[in-house]
Amino acid sequence: MRDFKTIVQELKFYLAENVEEKVYDKEVADALGISPINFATLKRRNSIPYEQIIEFCYKEELCCSEVFFD
């Protein structure tokens, strides 16, 4: 299983497919429905918000296995 920073990179990669700009943590937090401050705390603690990521994957029709595993 990947750590939180690697999962964030995977989500940034996915979000960057639709835009031509660099995707920042703020955009990932917004996509997951988490405040940027809470997102920064989760990232610092390496605490994965499973429920929000799974809901995002379901909404975007993205395979959770690709996000959580290699």
Z-matrix of the N, CA and C atoms (Angstrom, degrees):
N
C 1 1.449
C 2 1.525 1 108.66
N 3 1.299 2 115.53 1 142.74
C 4 1.464 3 121.99 2 -179.14
C 5 1.524 4 111.29 3 -78.79
N 6 1.326 5 115.58 4 157.65
C 7 1.457 6 119.60 5 173.39
C 8 1.531 7 109.05 6 -85.77
N 9 1.333 8 116.07 7 172.73
C 10 1.464 9 120.75 8 -173.06
C 11 1.524 10 112.11 9 -62.11
N 12 1.321 11 117.77 10 -40.40
C 13 1.469 12 120.01 11 -178.21
C 14 1.527 13 111.29 12 -63.82
N 15 1.315 14 117.22 13 -36.99
C 16 1.459 15 120.74 14 178.37
C 17 1.528 16 110.78 15 -70.96
N 18 1.317 17 116.74 16 -37.62
C 19 1.467 18 120.82 17 176.59
C 20 1.524 19 110.10 18 -63.89
N 21 1.321 20 116.82 19 -41.14
C 22 1.469 21 121.02 20 178.01
C 23 1.526 22 109.86 21 -62.11
N 24 1.328 23 117.54 22 -41.65
C 25 1.462 24 120.56 23 177.79
C 26 1.524 25 111.11 24 -61.37
N 27 1.327 26 116.59 25 -40.71
C 28 1.464 27 120.71 26 178.09
C 29 1.534 28 110.92 27 -63.64
N 30 1.327 29 116.92 28 -41.80
C 31 1.464 30 120.67 29 178.31
C 32 1.530 31 110.85 30 -67.20
N 33 1.318 32 117.17 31 -38.68
C 34 1.469 33 120.40 32 176.32
C 35 1.522 34 110.74 33 -61.87
N 36 1.326 35 116.11 34 -41.99
C 37 1.461 36 120.86 35 178.37
C 38 1.523 37 110.57 36 -60.75
N 39 1.329 38 116.58 37 -43.43
C 40 1.459 39 120.88 38 178.78
C 41 1.530 40 111.12 39 -64.10
N 42 1.337 41 116.88 40 -46.40
C 43 1.468 42 120.78 41 -178.77
C 44 1.524 43 111.80 42 -67.26
N 45 1.324 44 117.79 43 -29.45
C 46 1.463 45 121.58 44 -178.82
C 47 1.521 46 112.55 45 -72.29
N 48 1.327 47 117.82 46 -16.84
C 49 1.469 48 120.41 47 179.29
C 50 1.521 49 111.68 48 -63.92
N 51 1.327 50 117.22 49 -28.07
C 52 1.460 51 121.13 50 -175.57
C 53 1.525 52 113.38 51 -95.29
N 54 1.319 53 117.81 52 -10.07
C 55 1.466 54 121.43 53 -179.70
C 56 1.518 55 109.26 54 -130.24
N 57 1.319 56 115.66 55 159.60
C 58 1.455 57 119.94 56 -179.57
C 59 1.523 58 111.73 57 -98.21
N 60 1.318 59 118.00 58 1.97
C 61 1.446 60 122.16 59 -178.98
C 62 1.524 61 110.22 60 -100.82
N 63 1.332 62 115.45 61 166.37
C 64 1.455 63 120.61 62 175.66
C 65 1.527 64 108.59 63 -71.25
N 66 1.324 65 117.08 64 140.55
C 67 1.461 66 122.58 65 179.87
C 68 1.524 67 108.12 66 -97.85
N 69 1.318 68 116.21 67 129.13
C 70 1.463 69 122.13 68 -178.60
C 71 1.529 70 110.58 69 -104.34
N 72 1.329 71 114.94 70 171.18
C 73 1.461 72 120.58 71 179.34
C 74 1.520 73 112.04 72 -57.19
N 75 1.330 74 117.02 73 -34.06
C 76 1.465 75 120.81 74 -179.67
C 77 1.528 76 110.92 75 -60.36
N 78 1.319 77 117.32 76 -41.74
C 79 1.463 78 120.99 77 179.48
C 80 1.530 79 111.25 78 -67.60
N 81 1.328 80 116.72 79 -36.96
C 82 1.463 81 119.89 80 177.09
C 83 1.522 82 109.82 81 -65.94
N 84 1.338 83 116.57 82 -43.32
C 85 1.468 84 121.16 83 178.29
C 86 1.526 85 110.47 84 -60.01
N 87 1.331 86 116.86 85 -44.49
C 88 1.466 87 120.54 86 178.65
C 89 1.528 88 111.28 87 -62.74
N 90 1.325 89 116.71 88 -40.94
C 91 1.467 90 120.57 89 -179.95
C 92 1.525 91 111.38 90 -64.62
N 93 1.326 92 116.23 91 -32.90
C 94 1.468 93 120.28 92 179.97
C 95 1.518 94 112.46 93 -87.50
N 96 1.326 95 117.55 94 -8.19
C 97 1.461 96 120.64 95 -179.39
C 98 1.523 97 112.41 96 76.80
N 99 1.327 98 116.33 97 30.39
C 100 1.462 99 122.48 98 -180.00
C 101 1.525 100 107.91 99 -115.88
N 102 1.322 101 117.05 100 143.42
C 103 1.459 102 119.17 101 176.46
C 104 1.527 103 108.94 102 -67.96
N 105 1.333 104 117.65 103 147.56
C 106 1.465 105 120.18 104 179.82
C 107 1.532 106 113.51 105 -58.11
N 108 1.321 107 117.23 106 -33.50
C 109 1.467 108 120.35 107 178.93
C 110 1.525 109 110.14 108 -67.99
N 111 1.327 110 116.63 109 -45.73
C 112 1.461 111 120.96 110 177.99
C 113 1.525 112 110.50 111 -63.99
N 114 1.322 113 116.90 112 -38.76
C 115 1.462 114 121.63 113 178.40
C 116 1.526 115 110.70 114 -61.61
N 117 1.330 116 117.12 115 -43.61
C 118 1.464 117 121.18 116 178.97
C 119 1.528 118 111.09 117 -62.65
N 120 1.334 119 116.59 118 -38.96
C 121 1.459 120 120.85 119 177.80
C 122 1.528 121 110.55 120 -64.83
N 123 1.327 122 116.40 121 -44.75
C 124 1.466 123 120.54 122 178.29
C 125 1.522 124 111.17 123 -61.31
N 126 1.316 125 116.20 124 -41.07
C 127 1.458 126 120.85 125 -179.12
C 128 1.529 127 110.70 126 -66.25
N 129 1.319 128 116.47 127 -42.41
C 130 1.465 129 120.44 128 179.76
C 131 1.526 130 111.07 129 -63.76
N 132 1.330 131 116.96 130 -37.62
C 133 1.467 132 121.96 131 -179.18
C 134 1.526 133 113.23 132 -85.89
N 135 1.330 134 116.10 133 -4.44
C 136 1.461 135 122.40 134 -175.90
C 137 1.535 136 110.45 135 55.88
N 138 1.323 137 115.33 136 41.50
C 139 1.456 138 122.81 137 -179.05
C 140 1.530 139 108.66 138 -104.53
N 141 1.302 140 116.51 139 115.41
C 142 1.464 141 122.10 140 -172.96
C 143 1.529 142 110.66 141 -84.52
N 144 1.344 143 117.88 142 125.46
C 145 1.472 144 120.82 143 176.38
C 146 1.531 145 110.19 144 -83.54
N 147 1.313 146 115.94 145 79.48
C 148 1.472 147 121.60 146 -173.72
C 149 1.522 148 112.72 147 -55.33
N 150 1.320 149 116.73 148 -47.80
C 151 1.468 150 119.70 149 -175.42
C 152 1.523 151 111.24 150 -59.90
N 153 1.315 152 118.23 151 -45.30
C 154 1.461 153 121.56 152 -178.59
C 155 1.534 154 111.11 153 -66.86
N 156 1.321 155 116.62 154 -38.24
C 157 1.464 156 119.47 155 179.82
C 158 1.524 157 110.33 156 -68.86
N 159 1.320 158 117.50 157 -42.23
C 160 1.466 159 120.63 158 178.73
C 161 1.530 160 110.74 159 -64.13
N 162 1.329 161 117.59 160 -41.46
C 163 1.467 162 120.18 161 177.05
C 164 1.523 163 110.91 162 -63.23
N 165 1.334 164 117.61 163 -40.70
C 166 1.463 165 121.34 164 177.39
C 167 1.527 166 110.58 165 -62.19
N 168 1.326 167 116.44 166 -45.68
C 169 1.468 168 120.63 167 179.06
C 170 1.525 169 111.36 168 -60.75
N 171 1.321 170 116.68 169 -41.32
C 172 1.467 171 120.62 170 178.95
C 173 1.534 172 110.47 171 -64.18
N 174 1.318 173 115.92 172 -45.61
C 175 1.468 174 120.90 173 -178.56
C 176 1.531 175 111.40 174 -63.71
N 177 1.333 176 116.44 175 -38.98
C 178 1.466 177 121.41 176 -176.83
C 179 1.533 178 113.03 177 -91.88
N 180 1.361 179 116.50 178 0.61
C 181 1.458 180 122.27 179 -177.52
C 182 1.529 181 111.08 180 56.56
N 183 1.313 182 114.12 181 45.47
C 184 1.459 183 122.98 182 179.77
C 185 1.521 184 108.65 183 -107.40
N 186 1.298 185 117.90 184 138.66
C 187 1.460 186 122.18 185 -178.41
C 188 1.532 187 109.98 186 -72.97
N 189 1.316 188 117.19 187 122.51
C 190 1.466 189 122.08 188 -179.43
C 191 1.521 190 111.35 189 -62.85
N 192 1.301 191 117.38 190 -33.23
C 193 1.469 192 120.93 191 -179.79
C 194 1.519 193 110.87 192 -60.70
N 195 1.322 194 117.64 193 -36.53
C 196 1.455 195 120.61 194 179.14
C 197 1.525 196 111.51 195 -68.15
N 198 1.309 197 117.00 196 -28.09
C 199 1.458 198 121.00 197 -179.49
C 200 1.523 199 111.04 198 -82.16
N 201 1.322 200 116.94 199 -45.40
C 202 1.457 201 121.40 200 -173.44
C 203 1.533 202 114.35 201 -86.34
N 204 1.329 203 117.77 202 -25.45
C 205 1.463 204 121.34 203 -175.58
C 206 1.507 205 110.57 204 -126.90
N 207 1.332 206 115.96 205 164.34
C 208 1.476 207 121.17 206 177.48
C 209 1.495 208 111.29 207 -73.68
